[in-house]
């Protein structure tokens, strides 16, 4: 268990360092733009090349929503933090599932096989929730279906989102537009999916994992 906690700690510190480095680079890019730095200098070109994967799609998204693209660095900083947080959450969910299975196997209790199944299901539901969240972030920053990861996330999450969209959110939209006009512009099926998945995790924790720990770090 200590090894798994050490791995998680290493990942947490590593991702945090990457987040800080990304923020510093984005701020340097903004500073270079403000001071009209020579675009052909090695430092300027390097910073631009390293930050383009974040800034370019964010700027395209803002232009698509008719928002001033000058705020792209600020949104890029937020996107970097969110991406790092998601990576930590995915890693934590996987390691927490492994720790739970190991805990059940080594406990020697009669209910260990049921707990193992519970830990696996709890972890899978958590990963599925993160997959939906990541797909939402990708769609907001303009990642297209041509992207391999986006296609994988779409195929993974649509079996849940499509029925919810068809049978729950679309019938509700006329009433929602009456009281909350902006809601009609967005797909609210992920919100319903998050609620369904949260209830699934609560059910697993209250049945298969009753009396067992569900979080180890």
C-alpha positions in Angstrom: 0.0 0.0 0.0 2.9 2.4 0.8 4.3 1.8 -2.7 1.0 2.8 -4.3 0.8 5.9 -2.2 4.4 6.7 -3.1 3.6 6.3 -6.8 0.6 8.6 -6.4 2.7 11.2 -4.6 5.3 11.1 -7.3 2.6 11.6 -10.0 1.0 14.4 -8.1 4.3 16.3 -7.7 5.3 15.6 -11.3 1.9 16.8 -12.7 2.0 19.9 -10.4 5.5 20.7 -11.7 4.2 20.5 -15.3 1.2 22.7 -14.5 3.5 25.4 -13.0 5.9 25.1 -16.0 2.9 25.4 -18.4 1.6 28.5 -16.6 5.0 30.1 -16.6 5.4 29.5 -20.3 2.0 31.0 -21.1 2.7 34.0 -19.0 6.1 34.4 -20.8 4.3 34.3 -24.1 1.9 37.0 -23.0 4.8 39.1 -21.8 6.7 38.7 -25.1 3.5 39.7 -27.0 3.0 42.8 -24.8 6.6 43.9 -25.2 6.7 43.2 -28.9 9.7 40.9 -28.5 11.5 39.8 -31.6 9.6 36.8 -32.9 12.7 35.3 -34.5 14.7 35.1 -31.2 15.3 31.5 -29.9 13.5 32.2 -26.6 10.4 33.7 -28.3 10.1 30.9 -30.9 10.6 28.2 -28.2 8.0 29.6 -25.9 5.5 30.0 -28.8 6.2 26.4 -30.0 5.7 25.0 -26.5 2.5 26.9 -25.8 0.8 26.6 -29.3 -0.9 23.2 -28.4 -2.8 25.0 -25.7 -3.2 28.6 -27.0 -4.2 27.8 -30.7 -7.2 25.6 -29.9 -8.3 27.9 -27.1 -8.2 30.9 -29.5 -10.1 29.0 -32.1 -12.8 28.1 -29.5 -13.1 31.8 -28.4 -13.4 33.0 -32.0 -16.1 30.4 -32.5 -18.1 31.8 -29.6 -17.3 35.4 -30.9 -15.3 36.2 -27.8 -12.2 38.4 -27.9 -9.3 36.0 -28.4 -7.0 38.2 -26.4 -8.2 36.4 -23.3 -6.8 33.1 -24.7 -3.8 33.1 -22.3 -6.1 33.3 -19.3 -8.3 30.5 -20.6 -5.1 28.6 -21.5 -3.9 28.8 -17.9 -7.3 27.5 -16.6 -7.2 24.7 -19.2 -3.7 23.7 -18.1 -4.8 23.5 -14.5 -7.9 21.5 -15.4 -5.9 19.1 -17.6 -3.4 18.5 -14.8 -6.3 17.9 -12.3 -7.9 15.4 -14.7 -4.6 13.5 -15.1 -4.2 13.4 -11.3 -7.8 12.2 -10.9 -7.4 9.4 -13.5 -4.2 8.2 -12.0 -5.7 8.4 -8.5 -8.8 6.4 -9.6 -6.6 3.7 -11.1 -4.3 3.4 -8.2 -7.1 3.6 -5.6 -8.8 0.7 -7.4 -5.5 -1.3 -7.3 -5.1 -0.5 -3.6 -8.6 -1.6 -2.9 -8.3 -4.9 -4.6 -5.0 -5.5 -2.8 -6.6 -4.6 0.5 -9.4 -7.0 -0.1 -7.1 -9.8 -1.2 -4.8 -9.5 1.8 -7.6 -9.0 4.3 -8.5 -12.7 4.6 -12.2 -11.8 5.3 -15.0 -13.9 3.9 -16.5 -11.0 1.9 -13.2 -10.3 0.1 -14.4 -11.7 -3.3 -17.4 -9.4 -3.2 -15.3 -6.5 -2.2 -12.9 -7.1 -5.0 -15.8 -6.9 -7.5 -17.0 -3.8 -5.7 -13.6 -2.0 -5.9 -13.3 -2.8 -9.6 -16.8 -1.6 -10.4 -16.3 1.5 -8.2 -13.1 2.3 -10.1 -14.6 1.7 -13.5 -17.5 4.0 -12.8 -15.1 6.7 -11.6 -13.0 6.4 -14.8 -16.2 6.5 -16.9 -17.2 9.8 -15.1 -13.7 11.2 -15.9 -14.0 10.1 -19.5 -17.2 12.1 -19.9 -15.7 15.1 -18.2 -12.6 15.0 -20.5 -14.8 14.7 -23.6 -16.6 17.9 -22.5 -13.4 19.8 -22.0 -12.1 18.6 -25.4 -15.3 19.7 -27.1 -15.1 23.1 -25.5 -11.5 23.7 -26.7 -12.4 22.6 -30.2 -10.9 19.1 -30.4 -12.6 17.5 -33.5 -13.9 14.0 -34.0 -10.8 13.5 -36.3 -8.7 13.3 -33.2 -8.1 9.6 -32.2 -8.6 10.2 -28.5 -11.7 12.2 -29.1 -13.2 9.4 -31.2 -12.4 6.9 -28.5 -14.0 9.1 -25.8 -17.1 9.6 -28.0 -17.5 5.9 -28.7 -17.0 5.2 -25.0 -19.5 7.7 -23.6 -22.2 7.9 -26.2 -23.9 4.6 -25.1 -24.9 6.4 -22.0 -25.2 10.0 -23.2 -27.2 9.3 -26.3 -30.2 7.6 -24.5 -30.1 10.3 -21.8 -30.1 13.0 -24.5 -33.0 11.4 -26.4 -35.2 10.4 -23.5 -34.4 12.9 -20.7 -32.8 16.1 -21.8 -34.6 16.7 -25.2 -38.1 16.3 -23.7 -37.2 18.8 -20.9 -35.8 21.5 -23.2 -39.1 23.2 -24.0 -39.8 23.7 -20.3 -36.2 24.7 -19.6 -36.2 27.3 -22.3 -39.4 28.8 -20.8 -37.7 29.6 -17.5 -33.9 29.5 -18.4 -33.5 30.6 -22.1 -29.7 29.9 -22.2 -30.1 26.3 -21.3 -31.6 25.5 -24.7 -28.2 26.2 -26.3 -26.4 23.5 -24.5 -26.5 19.7 -24.1 -27.3 19.0 -20.5 -27.1 15.2 -20.8 -23.6 15.0 -19.2 -25.1 16.6 -16.0 -27.7 13.9 -15.9 -25.0 11.3 -16.6 -22.9 12.6 -13.7 -25.8 12.2 -11.4 -26.6 8.7 -12.6 -22.9 7.6 -12.2 -22.7 9.2 -8.7 -25.7 7.2 -7.7 -24.1 4.1 -9.1 -21.0 4.7 -7.0 -23.1 5.4 -3.9 -25.0 2.1 -4.5 -21.7 0.1 -4.9 -20.2 1.7 -1.8 -23.4 0.9 0.2 -23.7 -2.7 -1.0 -20.6 -4.5 -2.3 -18.2 -2.3 -0.3 -20.3 -1.9 2.8 -17.9 -2.0 5.7 -14.9 -1.5 3.5 -12.8 1.6 2.7 -13.5 3.1 -0.7 -10.8 5.8 -0.7 -7.2 5.1 0.4 -5.6 8.5 -0.4 
